[in-house]
């Protein structure tokens, strides 16, 4: 192992560490980098690598560190950290060509492990550098000293990767997709996912509103509704303990009781993973795909937590009524309040009890139209949070208004519940789709009115109409802690263009599932494509591509005027006449070693010939003076 080869191996591993740095504990990356630096220091000072007696305590110490940092050795985070450290310890003990080749191959695997943390387009682009460096390291390890220069190595590595690209693309497009994921998602892979929870308390929605992470994207068939009509329905909350609203499990509804009063909207949702079961739909859904099921309170639910990006179709209406009566169990649930607490709000609601339900709703909205303000940073509330908000602070976010409004409705005898989800969205004209971010998280109310059914009422619109009409950024001053992407920006067009590119990556690469593959190939073929058709196309096209690449790679050999190959063949012919035939599977280096052993008097000349031939033939070097020198050595050679 010479220092140039070691540099390539260590540099490629350093690039992998940089790729993993955002996803692993800082001490893991630092420890791994120190091990690489230690190995390089030993090499340049011509010292032997440490033995196992020294490395074992360090390995044990690192394993204990991983155990305490991640709470175990299993799972995505802990396993990747442990594998990273063990690979660096493998570098420390590596001495032979076989050891370093194994290190490079394991480096490829560690690079791919990055996709366990993020499958974003930018991450895929960043993996190119370590993959190229690993390929160059593999080439360098298999070159006779001193090997080609760095620029020649990079050129050779790039050529190898470019030759593999057509095969990769063909396998991606044509290899039959499995109907489900090939592996389970590690338990800790959902760490860091954001989104709505099944509970709501003061601060839960406003905390989401400071995040510019994408919650989901929507493509409408035709023009989308006005932003003020975009209520994306999520968890429905029935129970209140005085501080926290929570969702009740409800069984799937067998049939919808909704009657559409307007033309429906058809759309496709691409939902980001959030590790919960709800699927966001435009309020109110009347038709959904088979991705989930509809509950009695019109929640669209998945049977499993959403841990990977999901795509589904839905149809919704914006105006509707229900042709049913509220059953006794649901009515009792929608009127239930804690026995104690929030006495002032309870008495205020009870004072409206003799009014009609419509008048009660209007009284509640009129209350918020006076002296209340909309803010992301309301003052803290006491044990009786609703009383504190309604009669003291009068400053709050959507969850404060929705919670207080539903409490007042129930106290007045009107069945009501809280609905959480998202409101609004940003139209991306570059890709003609809508982006809904976590910052668009919202809460509103639903009240039961006889003859109409559940009716949406948004008390936030009474205190801040701009929030509903134009989005959260227009309702809050610049001093409020909104994320940058929610504010106007001179770079907005650039941001939307990049999001459009990411959306294409999500749809056509990460979202290229069995259904999309079949639809895409059937459209190309003009008829239904089966798995047998895919296998046949794959076999034929793969053979064509491999043959084309082989002809391209071997074109210098097939060219009879190649001076380098002509000189080498002349050298082989001289040895053959002296009784030494090259074996069919024997490489130039092995053949030269055998020739030097057979004709020891020509040992130095044979070494000179092969040391010139290998970099000229396989190293990408085209030096006319060295070609001439090779020809002179071959002409001079006489087997004896």
Buried (B, 14 or more C-beta within 10 A) or exposed (E): BEEBBBBBBBBBBBBBBBBBBEBBBEEBBEBBBEBBEBBBEBBEEEEEBBEEEEBEEBBEEBBEBBEEBBEBEEBBBBBBBBBBBBBBBBBBEBEEEEBBBBBBEBBBEBBEBBEBBBBBBEBBEBBEBBBBBBBBBBBBBEBBEEBBBEEBBBBBBBBBBEBEEBBEEBEEBBEBBEEEEEEEBBEBBBEEBBBBBBBBBBBBBBBBBBBBBBBBBBBBEEEBBEBBBBBBBBBBBBBBEBBBBBBBEBEEBEEBBBEBEEEBBEBBBBBBBBBBBBBBBBBBBBBBBEBBBBBBBBBBBBEEBBBBBBBBBBBBBBEBBBEEEBEEEBEEBBBEBEEEBBEBBBEBBEEBEEBEBEEBBBBBBEBBEEEBEBBBEBEEBEEBBBBBBBEEBBBBBBBBBBBBBBBBBBBBBBBBBBBBBBBBBBBBEBBEBBBBBBBBBBBBBBBBBEEEBBBBBBBBBBBBBBBBBEBBBEBBEEEBEBBEBBBEEEEEEEBBBBBBBBBEBBBEEBBBBEEBBBEBBBEEEEEEBEEEBBEEBBEEBBEEBEEEBEEEEEEEEEEEEBBBBBBBBEBBEBBEEBEBEBEEEEEBBEBBBBBBEBBEEBEEBBBBBBBBBBBBBBBBBEEEEBBEBBBEBBEEBEBE
